[in-house]
Structures are given as structure tokens and as C-alpha cells.
Amino acid sequence: MKNSFAKLRGFFREVDWRLVFLMGPRHSFTPEQWQRLDRLPGISPTIKVAAVVNVLALAWIASLELPQATARLVFASALLVGLLTLWIGADLWRHPTQKRLYRAYGFSAFPLGAVFGFMMASKPQQWMQDPWNHELLIRGCAIGFFYSMATWAVAMWRNEFMADWLHDEALREQKLELAQRLSSAQIQPHFLFNSLASLQHWVAVKDDRAAPLLQSLTSYLRATLPLFDRPLLAVGEEAEAVRRYLEVMQARLGGRLRFVLDIAPDAAAAQLPPGVLLTLVENAVEHGVQPQLSGGEVQLLARMQDDGSLCVEVLDDGSGPSEALLQLPPLEPFAMLRDAEASLGLQNTRLRLFQAFGPAASLSLSHRLEGGCRAQVWVQAAKS
């Protein structure tokens, strides 16, 4: 018996009584959530036209088999109530709250009932004796009930949809944040392990270059590691991190590495995901400078275009990108296997740009006319 009562109590606890008694939407949203929900698309023109056609059809059905004068009045009244309900439904589509639903009842169903109530109260005997009045009352109640339930259904469905959409968006943002942290984790160790290996070797052989390298590496870590905890980073800030990275590499390579950093003041304030510039510069050093016995030069250039777009270029004077890298489709995991060492960093960079700016950002590789590789990042200006 106790188990039966426990199951029954558990069953009724799971019942949402707001839905059972048609009380209205159950989810309430904060002002910040409403701002995010405003990004949802509005009602499509097809749905709007279909709704008007259905209102016309319902008004025509309500006026069937009535005297001509009465039929015209019923058609016009049903059409007016239907169009009013559509206007209210559009408002509920944008903000499906319990308060707005009750206000919708006040603007649609209640006026219809008040009209019939006034007509019955003004001439009660005549109203009861005329059989057409009974028909009008039945049809009016049916129309009012139909529009009220339609309004309730729109508000309830839309409210549940918005709550589910916010939940899915929260999960998606968590996944993107996790992916960003993972890609950041792949960017940092590669350079650190190589530098520490060089430092270990120089310490073992008592090379005088060990102390300057340790000093440069310490400065780099102190300045750059906190930057990776931020979702976006000013180009000027990461350019300083790039400078410290190149100083570390100069300590390792000596005169074989030359570099130029040219960041326009307006471009320095623009933002990119952290690690984008470091990854491209690291690739330029590893694949453009180190393979050459005479070394080479790396340039980091950043400019704002006339239309407000950001253009960042990383140039080297090495042998240029491989054909596999030039043909690498964006975010194509199978193509990454063709040139795994270089393409992993590029794919991570493309992923991070897409996470931050969507299709407005791009990363491309090309050969320079004077020889070497050009890595170019474009971020289109936000549309006003």
C-alpha cells in the first residue's frame, strides 16, 4: 500500500499543472536571454500568407447558410477577430510570456463574449425566440474557443521552443569553449618542448647561449601564458607575444633569423582568438627559416582596410607552402593527414577563427612572387 501511494505521489509530482489547467507559458527569461532570443528568425512570409488564408476560410465557413445580411456581418466580424488574433499571435511569437497571453485573451476572446452578452441583454426575449440567434451564438462561441486555443498553443509551443533553444545554445557554447581550450593546449606545448630541448642541450654542453635563451623563454612565458585564458585578444597584445617568441628563437638560431613586426595603430586594437598569430609565425620560422642554411626573414603585418576589415599577413622567404597545404580544404580532417605536421596548426587556427567570427573570417596560404609563403588572415567588418 505504501509503495502504491509513493508511486501515485511521484506521478502527480511530475505533472505540470500549469499545462493541465491551461495557465500559460511556464518559462520566464532574463533581459540578457531576451536579447539573445531576439536573434531568432521571425515569422516567414509563407506562414503569414497561410495564416491569412486560413482566417479567410474560417470566416467564410462561419457565414455559410445564414441570411445574406447576417452572413455579411458574421463574415466581417469573424475576419476582424481572426486578423486581430493573428496580430496578437505575432506578438506572442516574439515574446511568449504568461502576461502577454492573458493580455491576448483580453483583446480577443473577451470582447467577442462582451458583444454577444450585450446583444442578449438588450433584447432577451427577441434573442431567445429567433433561431438564427441561437446559431450565431453557437458559431461565435466556436470561433472564440478556436482562436483562444490557437493563441494558447502558439504561446506554449514558442515558450518551450525558446527554452530548448537557450539550453542548446548553452551546450554549444560549452563545446566551443572546450574546443578552444583544447586547440590552445595544442598550440603552446609544441614550441615549449622544442625550446626546452635546446636549453637542456646547451646546459649539458655548457654553451654560453643557455643563459640568454632561459632569460628570453622566461620573459615569453611570463607575458604570454595568461593571454590564452581570454576568448579574444588584441592584435597589438599578441604581436608583443610574437616579438618575445621571435627573441627566443633568435637566441636559438642566432643571425639566421631576422624579423620585422609592422602593426598599424588601428589594427593593433582589432581582436583575434589568442594563438592565431603565434601559430602562423611559428609555422613561418619552422618551415620557412629553419630549413635554410642561410636562415631567413619573417614579417608580421597588420592593416585595417577602408571597409573596416582586418588583414593580417605573415610572410617568410623560404621555399613556400607545399601543394598539399595549398589544396587543404578548411576544417577537413582527412586532408590533414596529407601533411600532418603543418596542417594540424592551420586547421586549429581555422577552427578558432570560425568559432569567433563564423564565415566572416578566413585563413589562406599562397606563394609570394619574390619567393616564400604568405599566410593571410581576413576578418570582414561586422555588418551594421
Secondary structure, 3 states (H helix, E strand, C coil): CHHHHHHHHHHHHHCCHHHHCCCCCCCCCCHHHHHHHCCCCCCCHHHHHHHHHHHHHHHHHHCCCCCHHHHHHHHHHHHHHHHHHHHHHHHHHHCCCHHHHHHHHHHCHHHHHHHHHHHHHHCHHHHHHCHHHHHHHHHHHHHHHHHHHHHHHHHHHHHHHHHHHHHHHHHHHHHHHHHHHHHHHHHHHHHHHHHHHHHHHHHHCCCCCHHHHHHHHHHHHHHHHHHHHCCCEEHHHHHHHHHHHHHHHHHHHHHHEEEEEEECHHHHCCEECCCHHHHHHHHHHHHHHCCCCCCEEEEEEEEECCCCCEEEEEEECCCCCCHHHHCCCCCCHHHHHHHHHHHHHHHHHHHHHHHHHHHHEEEEEEECCCCCEEEEEEECCCCC
